[in-house]
Amino acid sequence: MPRTTLAERQERLAQQRARLSLEENRLREAERKARTRRLIEAGGLVDKAGLLGLEPNALYGGLLSLAHASADPDRLSRWRVAGGQAFDRDAQARAAGREPLVLTAVHALPTAATTRLRGLGFRWSKVLRHWEGLALYDEAKALADEVGASLSRVTAHAPQDASGDHAEDRA
């Protein structure tokens, strides 16, 4: 069996180094993205708590106090419960009175209208080529009328089998 030459071994090592370097760069990039996401989430929570308007020194001082107090597991547990309850209240308030709706337009909507649709709770479906979401009907209807689009409520249908028959029709 022929032996590998020194040049061949050096080439293989160079390739391994390049692969390791590439993997290190990928890991570093993933860590950077995860950190950026955590920072954005933390900023959103500061805003949600109503603290964004504080002077930076006051906010930092408060966060330092918070860091010190977080060493107490009982206090941390109470904060976790209180935060979960606040998130639940916010979600219930957002969902109150909302229903599944579909908005269809013949032409492309202006950017201002699409921004308002997103604010109401809609998202664009690339596959179905319409706007869909959970929203308040009256607000969505006003916007649909304004831009010349049609709005419809989504209703639940009985499941169909492959032949198109409704399940309760076969019973």
Contacts in CASP RR format, 6 or more apart in sequence:
PFRMAT RR
TARGET T0000
AUTHOR 0000-0000-0000
METHOD contacts of the structure
MODEL  1
MPRTTLAERQERLAQQRARLSLEENRLREAERKARTRRLIEAGGLVDKAG
LLGLEPNALYGGLLSLAHASADPDRLSRWRVAGGQAFDRDAQARAAGREP
LVLTAVHALPTAATTRLRGLGFRWSKVLRHWEGLALYDEAKALADEVGAS
LSRVTAHAPQDASGDHAEDRA
43 52 0 8 1.000
46 52 0 8 1.000
46 59 0 8 1.000
51 59 0 8 1.000
53 59 0 8 1.000
69 75 0 8 1.000
70 76 0 8 1.000
70 79 0 8 1.000
95 134 0 8 1.000
97 136 0 8 1.000
98 121 0 8 1.000
98 134 0 8 1.000
98 135 0 8 1.000
98 136 0 8 1.000
99 134 0 8 1.000
99 135 0 8 1.000
99 136 0 8 1.000
99 137 0 8 1.000
99 153 0 8 1.000
99 154 0 8 1.000
100 132 0 8 1.000
100 133 0 8 1.000
100 134 0 8 1.000
100 153 0 8 1.000
100 154 0 8 1.000
101 122 0 8 1.000
101 132 0 8 1.000
101 133 0 8 1.000
101 134 0 8 1.000
101 135 0 8 1.000
101 137 0 8 1.000
101 140 0 8 1.000
101 151 0 8 1.000
101 152 0 8 1.000
101 153 0 8 1.000
101 154 0 8 1.000
102 130 0 8 1.000
102 131 0 8 1.000
102 132 0 8 1.000
102 133 0 8 1.000
102 151 0 8 1.000
102 152 0 8 1.000
102 154 0 8 1.000
103 117 0 8 1.000
103 122 0 8 1.000
103 130 0 8 1.000
103 131 0 8 1.000
103 132 0 8 1.000
103 140 0 8 1.000
103 143 0 8 1.000
103 144 0 8 1.000
103 149 0 8 1.000
103 150 0 8 1.000
103 151 0 8 1.000
104 130 0 8 1.000
104 131 0 8 1.000
104 149 0 8 1.000
104 150 0 8 1.000
104 152 0 8 1.000
105 130 0 8 1.000
105 131 0 8 1.000
105 147 0 8 1.000
105 148 0 8 1.000
105 149 0 8 1.000
105 150 0 8 1.000
106 149 0 8 1.000
109 117 0 8 1.000
109 147 0 8 1.000
109 149 0 8 1.000
110 147 0 8 1.000
113 143 0 8 1.000
113 146 0 8 1.000
113 147 0 8 1.000
114 124 0 8 1.000
116 143 0 8 1.000
117 131 0 8 1.000
117 143 0 8 1.000
120 135 0 8 1.000
120 136 0 8 1.000
120 139 0 8 1.000
120 140 0 8 1.000
120 143 0 8 1.000
121 133 0 8 1.000
121 134 0 8 1.000
121 135 0 8 1.000
122 131 0 8 1.000
122 132 0 8 1.000
122 133 0 8 1.000
122 135 0 8 1.000
122 140 0 8 1.000
123 131 0 8 1.000
123 132 0 8 1.000
123 133 0 8 1.000
124 130 0 8 1.000
124 131 0 8 1.000
125 131 0 8 1.000
125 132 0 8 1.000
132 154 0 8 1.000
137 151 0 8 1.000
137 153 0 8 1.000
140 151 0 8 1.000
141 151 0 8 1.000
143 149 0 8 1.000
144 150 0 8 1.000
144 151 0 8 1.000
157 166 0 8 1.000
158 166 0 8 1.000
158 167 0 8 1.000
158 168 0 8 1.000
159 166 0 8 1.000
159 167 0 8 1.000
160 166 0 8 1.000
160 167 0 8 1.000
161 167 0 8 1.000
161 170 0 8 1.000
END
